[in-house]
Amino acid sequence: MLGLSLTKILFTVLIVVAVWKGWRLMETIRDKISDPKDYLKAPKAKRAKAPKPAETLYECPHCHIYVPNGTICRSKEHCVLRQS
């Protein structure tokens, strides 16, 4: 009565595949609607943001924390305390 038959197994597999394909279709449509210009320019794999270029860090002479060039050391208060 409640046994598994080939028909029930195939029907379940069919439902799972249909839901999976429908989900992928909805994602594609959502991507097209959200930003159609970017979608037409490059495929999905190439739309990922490019990493930022590497930045040279310099060591603060007082607290020995590495900061980008042209920025103030975030531990400036500690540096002031160490200088005195």
N, CA, C and O atoms as CSV, one atom per row, in Angstrom:
chain,resi,resn,atom,element,x,y,z
A,1,MET,N,N,0.817,-1.196,0.000
A,1,MET,CA,C,0.000,0.000,0.000
A,1,MET,C,C,0.862,1.262,0.000
A,1,MET,O,O,0.645,2.157,-0.817
A,2,LEU,N,N,1.835,1.342,0.907
A,2,LEU,CA,C,2.706,2.503,0.965
A,2,LEU,C,C,4.093,2.198,0.426
A,2,LEU,O,O,5.039,2.936,0.699
A,3,GLY,N,N,4.222,1.144,-0.320
A,3,GLY,CA,C,5.521,0.745,-0.850
A,3,GLY,C,C,6.006,1.678,-1.943
A,3,GLY,O,O,5.227,2.423,-2.539
A,4,LEU,N,N,7.307,1.626,-2.195
A,4,LEU,CA,C,7.898,2.435,-3.254
A,4,LEU,C,C,7.823,1.674,-4.573
A,4,LEU,O,O,8.231,0.518,-4.678
A,5,SER,N,N,7.299,2.354,-5.551
A,5,SER,CA,C,7.273,1.761,-6.887
A,5,SER,C,C,8.151,2.610,-7.797
A,5,SER,O,O,8.540,3.722,-7.440
A,6,LEU,N,N,8.454,2.087,-8.952
A,6,LEU,CA,C,9.290,2.808,-9.907
A,6,LEU,C,C,8.622,4.119,-10.322
A,6,LEU,O,O,9.303,5.121,-10.535
A,7,THR,N,N,7.325,4.115,-10.434
A,7,THR,CA,C,6.583,5.314,-10.831
A,7,THR,C,C,6.736,6.406,-9.774
A,7,THR,O,O,6.953,7.569,-10.116
A,8,LYS,N,N,6.624,6.047,-8.502
A,8,LYS,CA,C,6.749,7.033,-7.429
A,8,LYS,C,C,8.161,7.606,-7.369
A,8,LYS,O,O,8.328,8.807,-7.158
A,9,ILE,N,N,9.168,6.778,-7.548
A,9,ILE,CA,C,10.548,7.239,-7.514
A,9,ILE,C,C,10.824,8.179,-8.680
A,9,ILE,O,O,11.433,9.233,-8.492
A,10,LEU,N,N,10.382,7.809,-9.892
A,10,LEU,CA,C,10.585,8.667,-11.055
A,10,LEU,C,C,9.836,9.993,-10.916
A,10,LEU,O,O,10.351,11.038,-11.315
A,11,PHE,N,N,8.648,9.960,-10.363
A,11,PHE,CA,C,7.861,11.174,-10.163
A,11,PHE,C,C,8.578,12.094,-9.160
A,11,PHE,O,O,8.617,13.308,-9.361
A,12,THR,N,N,9.129,11.542,-8.112
A,12,THR,CA,C,9.852,12.343,-7.122
A,12,THR,C,C,11.102,12.970,-7.736
A,12,THR,O,O,11.392,14.143,-7.497
A,13,VAL,N,N,11.835,12.198,-8.520
A,13,VAL,CA,C,13.021,12.732,-9.192
A,13,VAL,C,C,12.623,13.833,-10.159
A,13,VAL,O,O,13.306,14.854,-10.241
A,14,LEU,N,N,11.543,13.651,-10.886
A,14,LEU,CA,C,11.059,14.659,-11.822
A,14,LEU,C,C,10.707,15.954,-11.099
A,14,LEU,O,O,11.032,17.036,-11.590
A,15,ILE,N,N,10.057,15.868,-9.958
A,15,ILE,CA,C,9.690,17.057,-9.184
A,15,ILE,C,C,10.942,17.782,-8.697
A,15,ILE,O,O,11.010,19.009,-8.767
A,16,VAL,N,N,11.933,17.038,-8.205
A,16,VAL,CA,C,13.170,17.651,-7.707
A,16,VAL,C,C,13.891,18.371,-8.838
A,16,VAL,O,O,14.353,19.497,-8.653
A,17,VAL,N,N,13.994,17.747,-9.996
A,17,VAL,CA,C,14.669,18.371,-11.147
A,17,VAL,C,C,13.903,19.612,-11.595
A,17,VAL,O,O,14.525,20.625,-11.916
A,18,ALA,N,N,12.586,19.563,-11.625
A,18,ALA,CA,C,11.782,20.708,-12.046
A,18,ALA,C,C,11.969,21.882,-11.085
A,18,ALA,O,O,12.093,23.023,-11.529
A,19,VAL,N,N,11.990,21.626,-9.797
A,19,VAL,CA,C,12.186,22.704,-8.821
A,19,VAL,C,C,13.581,23.290,-8.967
A,19,VAL,O,O,13.750,24.507,-8.900
A,20,TRP,N,N,14.584,22.438,-9.166
A,20,TRP,CA,C,15.960,22.906,-9.318
A,20,TRP,C,C,16.112,23.793,-10.554
A,20,TRP,O,O,16.712,24.865,-10.485
A,21,LYS,N,N,15.566,23.341,-11.683
A,21,LYS,CA,C,15.636,24.127,-12.923
A,21,LYS,C,C,14.856,25.440,-12.783
A,21,LYS,O,O,15.297,26.477,-13.279
A,22,GLY,N,N,13.722,25.400,-12.123
A,22,GLY,CA,C,12.929,26.605,-11.901
A,22,GLY,C,C,13.682,27.611,-11.033
A,22,GLY,O,O,13.629,28.816,-11.284
A,23,TRP,N,N,14.378,27.120,-10.024
A,23,TRP,CA,C,15.153,27.999,-9.157
A,23,TRP,C,C,16.271,28.688,-9.943
A,23,TRP,O,O,16.494,29.888,-9.787
A,24,ARG,N,N,16.963,27.934,-10.779
A,24,ARG,CA,C,18.033,28.518,-11.600
A,24,ARG,C,C,17.470,29.541,-12.581
A,24,ARG,O,O,18.098,30.574,-12.815
A,25,LEU,N,N,16.311,29.280,-13.155
A,25,LEU,CA,C,15.679,30.216,-14.071
A,25,LEU,C,C,15.305,31.508,-13.350
A,25,LEU,O,O,15.488,32.597,-13.893
A,26,MET,N,N,14.784,31.393,-12.138
A,26,MET,CA,C,14.426,32.582,-11.360
A,26,MET,C,C,15.662,33.413,-11.032
A,26,MET,O,O,15.594,34.642,-11.068
A,27,GLU,N,N,16.789,32.779,-10.713
A,27,GLU,CA,C,18.019,33.520,-10.440
A,27,GLU,C,C,18.487,34.273,-11.686
A,27,GLU,O,O,18.922,35.421,-11.590
A,28,THR,N,N,18.402,33.646,-12.830
A,28,THR,CA,C,18.807,34.294,-14.075
A,28,THR,C,C,17.929,35.496,-14.371
A,28,THR,O,O,18.430,36.557,-14.743
A,29,ILE,N,N,16.640,35.339,-14.211
A,29,ILE,CA,C,15.709,36.436,-14.457
A,29,ILE,C,C,15.962,37.574,-13.472
A,29,ILE,O,O,15.949,38.743,-13.855
A,30,ARG,N,N,16.191,37.232,-12.204
A,30,ARG,CA,C,16.452,38.252,-11.196
A,30,ARG,C,C,17.732,39.020,-11.527
A,30,ARG,O,O,17.782,40.236,-11.340
A,31,ASP,N,N,18.766,38.332,-12.014
A,31,ASP,CA,C,20.003,39.008,-12.405
A,31,ASP,C,C,19.770,39.939,-13.592
A,31,ASP,O,O,20.314,41.042,-13.629
A,32,LYS,N,N,18.977,39.509,-14.549
A,32,LYS,CA,C,18.692,40.349,-15.711
A,32,LYS,C,C,17.910,41.589,-15.314
A,32,LYS,O,O,18.171,42.674,-15.832
A,33,ILE,N,N,16.967,41.448,-14.417
A,33,ILE,CA,C,16.139,42.577,-14.004
A,33,ILE,C,C,16.932,43.546,-13.142
A,33,ILE,O,O,16.783,44.759,-13.290
A,34,SER,N,N,17.773,43.039,-12.243
A,34,SER,CA,C,18.483,43.913,-11.315
A,34,SER,C,C,19.495,44.808,-12.022
A,34,SER,O,O,19.612,45.982,-11.673
A,35,ASP,N,N,20.220,44.294,-12.994
A,35,ASP,CA,C,21.210,45.103,-13.702
A,35,ASP,C,C,21.368,44.580,-15.128
A,35,ASP,O,O,22.297,43.821,-15.406
A,36,PRO,N,N,20.472,44.974,-16.034
A,36,PRO,CA,C,20.498,44.404,-17.388
A,36,PRO,C,C,21.751,44.759,-18.177
A,36,PRO,O,O,22.197,43.954,-18.995
A,37,LYS,N,N,22.335,45.939,-17.960
A,37,LYS,CA,C,23.521,46.327,-18.729
A,37,LYS,C,C,24.698,45.427,-18.399
A,37,LYS,O,O,25.393,44.956,-19.300
A,38,ASP,N,N,24.931,45.183,-17.103
A,38,ASP,CA,C,26.042,44.317,-16.716
A,38,ASP,C,C,25.818,42.888,-17.182
A,38,ASP,O,O,26.773,42.194,-17.531
A,39,TYR,N,N,24.582,42.443,-17.191
A,39,TYR,CA,C,24.291,41.065,-17.587
A,39,TYR,C,C,24.622,40.844,-19.058
A,39,TYR,O,O,25.090,39.769,-19.434
A,40,LEU,N,N,24.383,41.847,-19.889
A,40,LEU,CA,C,24.647,41.701,-21.314
A,40,LEU,C,C,26.127,41.835,-21.640
A,40,LEU,O,O,26.576,41.308,-22.659
A,41,LYS,N,N,26.893,42.521,-20.808
A,41,LYS,CA,C,28.300,42.754,-21.096
A,41,LYS,C,C,29.162,41.515,-20.892
A,41,LYS,O,O,30.005,41.202,-21.733
A,42,ALA,N,N,28.959,40.810,-19.789
A,42,ALA,CA,C,29.851,39.701,-19.468
A,42,ALA,C,C,29.058,38.529,-18.906
A,42,ALA,O,O,28.010,38.722,-18.289
A,43,PRO,N,N,29.549,37.329,-19.116
A,43,PRO,CA,C,28.882,36.172,-18.518
A,43,PRO,C,C,28.993,36.209,-16.994
A,43,PRO,O,O,29.781,36.971,-16.433
A,44,LYS,N,N,28.199,35.384,-16.346
A,44,LYS,CA,C,28.098,35.409,-14.891
A,44,LYS,C,C,29.440,35.192,-14.201
A,44,LYS,O,O,29.713,35.821,-13.179
A,45,ALA,N,N,30.272,34.324,-14.735
A,45,ALA,CA,C,31.564,34.040,-14.110
A,45,ALA,C,C,32.491,35.248,-14.170
A,45,ALA,O,O,33.317,35.430,-13.276
A,46,LYS,N,N,32.373,36.065,-15.192
A,46,LYS,CA,C,33.253,37.215,-15.336
A,46,LYS,C,C,32.709,38.464,-14.648
A,46,LYS,O,O,33.401,39.480,-14.595
A,47,ARG,N,N,31.487,38.413,-14.120
A,47,ARG,CA,C,30.902,39.581,-13.488
A,47,ARG,C,C,31.399,39.804,-12.068
A,47,ARG,O,O,31.069,40.820,-11.457
A,48,ALA,N,N,32.177,38.886,-11.533
A,48,ALA,CA,C,32.685,39.042,-10.174
A,48,ALA,C,C,33.598,40.263,-10.113
A,48,ALA,O,O,34.298,40.574,-11.077
A,49,LYS,N,N,33.584,40.946,-8.978
A,49,LYS,CA,C,34.399,42.139,-8.829
A,49,LYS,C,C,35.872,41.761,-8.829
A,49,LYS,O,O,36.282,40.760,-8.241
A,50,ALA,N,N,36.653,42.591,-9.506
A,50,ALA,CA,C,38.089,42.356,-9.555
A,50,ALA,C,C,38.688,42.719,-8.201
A,50,ALA,O,O,38.237,43.670,-7.562
A,51,PRO,N,N,39.687,41.981,-7.763
A,51,PRO,CA,C,40.306,42.315,-6.481
A,51,PRO,C,C,41.042,43.648,-6.560
A,51,PRO,O,O,41.532,44.044,-7.617
A,52,LYS,N,N,41.107,44.322,-5.433
A,52,LYS,CA,C,41.819,45.594,-5.387
A,52,LYS,C,C,43.319,45.325,-5.529
A,52,LYS,O,O,43.814,44.281,-5.104
A,53,PRO,N,N,44.034,46.278,-6.132
A,53,PRO,CA,C,45.480,46.073,-6.273
A,53,PRO,C,C,46.160,46.075,-4.904
A,53,PRO,O,O,45.653,46.651,-3.941
A,54,ALA,N,N,47.299,45.430,-4.843
A,54,ALA,CA,C,48.048,45.358,-3.591
A,54,ALA,C,C,48.512,46.751,-3.185
A,54,ALA,O,O,48.813,47.594,-4.031
A,55,GLU,N,N,48.563,46.973,-1.888
A,55,GLU,CA,C,48.942,48.274,-1.376
A,55,GLU,C,C,50.170,48.100,-0.471
A,55,GLU,O,O,50.240,47.162,0.323
A,56,THR,N,N,51.113,49.001,-0.602
A,56,THR,CA,C,52.314,48.924,0.212
A,56,THR,C,C,52.030,49.472,1.603
A,56,THR,O,O,51.455,50.550,1.749
A,57,LEU,N,N,52.434,48.729,2.615
A,57,LEU,CA,C,52.239,49.156,3.995
A,57,LEU,C,C,53.575,49.595,4.581
A,57,LEU,O,O,54.627,49.043,4.260
A,58,TYR,N,N,53.503,50.609,5.454
A,58,TYR,CA,C,54.692,51.120,6.109
A,58,TYR,C,C,54.528,51.001,7.613
A,58,TYR,O,O,53.427,51.166,8.138
A,59,GLU,N,N,55.608,50.720,8.297
A,59,GLU,CA,C,55.571,50.508,9.735
A,59,GLU,C,C,55.661,51.840,10.472
A,59,GLU,O,O,56.512,52.675,10.165
A,60,CYS,N,N,54.771,52.031,11.452
A,60,CYS,CA,C,54.829,53.206,12.312
A,60,CYS,C,C,56.072,53.049,13.193
A,60,CYS,O,O,56.248,52.003,13.816
A,61,PRO,N,N,56.937,54.069,13.256
A,61,PRO,CA,C,58.171,53.931,14.020
A,61,PRO,C,C,57.950,53.836,15.531
A,61,PRO,O,O,58.842,53.394,16.255
A,62,HIS,N,N,56.791,54.238,16.009
A,62,HIS,CA,C,56.560,54.260,17.444
A,62,HIS,C,C,55.833,53.019,17.956
A,62,HIS,O,O,56.239,52.435,18.961
A,63,CYS,N,N,54.770,52.616,17.278
A,63,CYS,CA,C,53.977,51.483,17.781
A,63,CYS,C,C,54.154,50.227,16.941
A,63,CYS,O,O,53.626,49.172,17.293
A,64,HIS,N,N,54.874,50.319,15.855
A,64,HIS,CA,C,55.201,49.184,14.982
A,64,HIS,C,C,53.972,48.530,14.349
A,64,HIS,O,O,53.950,47.319,14.126
A,65,ILE,N,N,52.956,49.337,14.064
A,65,ILE,CA,C,51.775,48.865,13.348
A,65,ILE,C,C,51.939,49.272,11.889
A,65,ILE,O,O,52.365,50.388,11.593
A,66,TYR,N,N,51.601,48.368,10.986
A,66,TYR,CA,C,51.723,48.646,9.560
A,66,TYR,C,C,50.462,49.342,9.059
A,66,TYR,O,O,49.348,48.867,9.278
A,67,VAL,N,N,50.656,50.492,8.372
A,67,VAL,CA,C,49.551,51.288,7.841
A,67,VAL,C,C,49.858,51.633,6.388
A,67,VAL,O,O,51.025,51.668,5.999
A,68,PRO,N,N,48.817,51.891,5.571
A,68,PRO,CA,C,49.055,52.310,4.183
A,68,PRO,C,C,49.745,53.669,4.138
A,68,PRO,O,O,49.609,54.476,5.057
A,69,ASN,N,N,50.475,53.911,3.078
A,69,ASN,CA,C,51.183,55.167,2.915
A,69,ASN,C,C,50.185,56.320,2.852
A,69,ASN,O,O,49.168,56.225,2.164
A,70,GLY,N,N,50.467,57.392,3.556
A,70,GLY,CA,C,49.625,58.574,3.536
A,70,GLY,C,C,48.483,58.535,4.528
A,70,GLY,O,O,47.651,59.443,4.519
A,71,THR,N,N,48.402,57.532,5.380
A,71,THR,CA,C,47.342,57.480,6.390
A,71,THR,C,C,47.936,57.680,7.772
A,71,THR,O,O,49.132,57.483,7.990
A,72,ILE,N,N,47.087,58.070,8.687
A,72,ILE,CA,C,47.515,58.289,10.062
A,72,ILE,C,C,47.429,56.969,10.805
A,72,ILE,O,O,46.494,56.194,10.604
A,73,CYS,N,N,48.395,56.717,11.655
A,73,CYS,CA,C,48.387,55.500,12.456
A,73,CYS,C,C,47.147,55.506,13.346
A,73,CYS,O,O,46.882,56.498,14.024
A,74,ARG,N,N,46.399,54.432,13.355
A,74,ARG,CA,C,45.164,54.372,14.130
A,74,ARG,C,C,45.417,54.380,15.630
A,74,ARG,O,O,44.525,54.708,16.411
A,75,SER,N,N,46.606,54.025,16.025
A,75,SER,CA,C,46.926,54.046,17.448
A,75,SER,C,C,47.733,55.298,17.776
A,75,SER,O,O,48.709,55.247,18.525
A,76,LYS,N,N,47.309,56.420,17.202
A,76,LYS,CA,C,48.023,57.676,17.381
A,76,LYS,C,C,48.119,58.040,18.862
A,76,LYS,O,O,49.142,58.560,19.307
A,77,GLU,N,N,47.063,57.772,19.623
A,77,GLU,CA,C,47.087,58.084,21.048
A,77,GLU,C,C,48.193,57.300,21.740
A,77,GLU,O,O,48.901,57.836,22.592
A,78,HIS,N,N,48.337,56.053,21.378
A,78,HIS,CA,C,49.390,55.231,21.967
A,78,HIS,C,C,50.762,55.707,21.537
A,78,HIS,O,O,51.711,55.683,22.321
A,79,CYS,N,N,50.867,56.139,20.293
A,79,CYS,CA,C,52.145,56.652,19.804
A,79,CYS,C,C,52.532,57.905,20.578
A,79,CYS,O,O,53.695,58.082,20.941
A,80,VAL,N,N,51.546,58.782,20.831
A,80,VAL,CA,C,51.822,59.996,21.595
A,80,VAL,C,C,52.286,59.623,22.991
A,80,VAL,O,O,53.208,60.245,23.520
A,81,LEU,N,N,51.663,58.615,23.600
A,81,LEU,CA,C,52.062,58.190,24.935
A,81,LEU,C,C,53.458,57.597,24.923
A,81,LEU,O,O,54.220,57.813,25.866
A,82,ARG,N,N,53.810,56.867,23.901
A,82,ARG,CA,C,55.141,56.238,23.836
A,82,ARG,C,C,56.236,57.265,23.586
A,82,ARG,O,O,57.377,57.079,24.007
A,83,GLN,N,N,55.890,58.342,22.906
A,83,GLN,CA,C,56.902,59.365,22.625
A,83,GLN,C,C,57.311,60.094,23.891
A,83,GLN,O,O,58.459,60.523,24.005
A,84,SER,N,N,56.418,60.243,24.829
A,84,SER,CA,C,56.739,61.014,26.028
A,84,SER,C,C,57.464,60.221,27.065
A,84,SER,O,O,57.795,60.749,28.126
